[in-house]
Amino acid sequence: MTQRKIAYALSQIKVCKENGFFIEAFIKSYHLNIELMKFILSKSKPKYEFSGKKVKIILNDFLNEISNDQNLKSIINKKNLKIVKPWLIKVDAYFKDLKLGASINTKPLLSENEKVFGILNISITKLFIKSKK
């Protein structure tokens, strides 16, 4: 995961939002957040195997790893995790409703996705700074 990839994904999300495709923007930002979480997890646990695991399991492992690893606690603190955990529950419920065909307002979840991205982006920056030392 590089800053260039992040910038490209953000530009795609911005274009989707400008054109009124809020569900597509939400899904793209969700995937970006997942990729950032995977990157942080892979840096903290280099031997972690992602293949064959569902996203929900990977995210639970990510949250467990943060609570157990002291280095990750300095990158993502508990205050920020209080935002990430309810976001995961809301996103899960959103995808279930989307599968059932219910009409859902995507804009609030999209703004919450952006908050989670901000937290993860700060964490990635801290991770890059620590690895350069």
C-alpha positions in Angstrom: 0.0 0.0 0.0 1.6 3.3 -1.1 0.5 6.9 -0.9 0.0 6.8 -4.6 -2.5 3.9 -4.4 -4.4 5.7 -1.7 -4.5 8.9 -3.7 -5.8 7.1 -6.7 -8.5 5.4 -4.7 -9.5 8.7 -3.2 -9.8 10.3 -6.6 -12.1 7.5 -7.7 -14.3 8.0 -4.7 -14.4 11.7 -5.3 -15.5 11.2 -8.9 -18.2 8.8 -7.8 -19.5 11.2 -5.2 -19.5 14.1 -7.7 -21.5 12.1 -10.2 -24.1 11.1 -7.6 -23.1 7.4 -7.4 -23.1 7.2 -3.6 -23.3 3.4 -3.3 -20.3 3.0 -5.6 -18.4 5.6 -3.6 -19.3 3.9 -0.4 -18.2 0.5 -1.6 -14.9 1.9 -3.0 -14.2 3.7 0.3 -15.1 0.5 2.2 -12.6 -1.5 0.1 -10.0 1.2 0.7 -10.5 1.0 4.5 -10.3 -2.8 4.3 -7.0 -2.7 2.4 -5.5 -0.2 4.9 -6.5 -2.6 7.8 -5.0 -5.5 5.9 -1.8 -3.5 5.4 -1.5 -2.6 9.1 -2.2 -6.2 10.1 0.4 -7.5 7.6 3.0 -5.1 9.0 2.3 -6.1 12.6 2.0 -9.8 11.9 4.2 -10.6 8.8 3.3 -14.3 8.7 -0.5 -13.7 8.8 -2.3 -15.5 6.0 -5.1 -13.6 4.3 -6.0 -16.1 1.6 -9.2 -18.2 2.2 -10.4 -15.9 5.0 -13.5 -13.8 4.9 -13.3 -10.1 5.5 -15.2 -10.2 8.8 -12.6 -12.7 10.2 -9.7 -10.6 9.1 -11.2 -7.5 10.7 -11.8 -9.3 13.9 -8.2 -10.5 13.9 -7.2 -6.9 13.2 -9.1 -5.6 16.2 -7.7 -8.5 18.4 -4.2 -7.8 17.2 -4.5 -4.1 18.1 -5.6 -4.9 21.6 -2.7 -7.4 22.1 0.2 -5.7 20.3 1.9 -2.8 22.1 3.4 -1.4 18.9 -0.1 -1.2 17.3 -1.5 0.5 20.4 0.9 3.3 19.8 -0.3 3.6 16.2 -4.0 3.3 16.8 -5.3 4.2 20.2 -8.4 3.0 22.0 -10.3 6.3 21.4 -10.0 5.7 17.6 -11.0 2.1 17.9 -14.3 3.2 19.5 -15.2 4.7 16.1 -14.0 1.7 14.1 -16.0 -1.0 16.0 -19.5 0.5 15.5 -18.6 1.3 11.9 -18.0 -2.4 11.2 -21.4 -3.3 12.7 -23.2 -0.6 10.7 -21.4 -1.7 7.4 -22.3 -5.3 8.0 -26.0 -4.3 8.6 -25.9 -2.1 5.5 -24.7 -4.9 3.2 -27.3 -7.3 4.6 -30.0 -4.7 3.9 -28.6 -4.0 0.4 -28.7 -7.7 -0.3 -32.4 -7.8 0.6 -33.1 -4.8 -1.7 -34.1 -2.3 1.0 -33.5 1.3 0.1 -31.0 2.8 2.4 -29.5 6.3 2.7 -25.8 5.8 1.9 -24.6 9.3 2.7 -24.3 9.0 6.5 -22.3 5.7 6.1 -20.2 7.3 3.4 -19.2 10.1 5.8 -18.5 7.6 8.5 -16.3 5.7 6.1 -14.3 8.9 5.5 -13.8 9.3 9.3 -12.5 5.7 9.5 -10.3 6.4 6.5 -8.8 9.4 8.3 -8.0 7.3 11.4 -6.4 4.6 9.3 -4.5 7.0 7.1 -3.0 8.6 10.2 -2.1 5.2 11.5 -0.5 4.2 8.2 1.6 7.4 8.3 2.7 6.6 11.8 3.6 3.1 10.6 5.7 4.5 7.8 7.5 6.9 10.1 8.3 4.1 12.6 9.6 1.8 9.8 12.0 4.5 8.5 13.7 5.0 11.9 
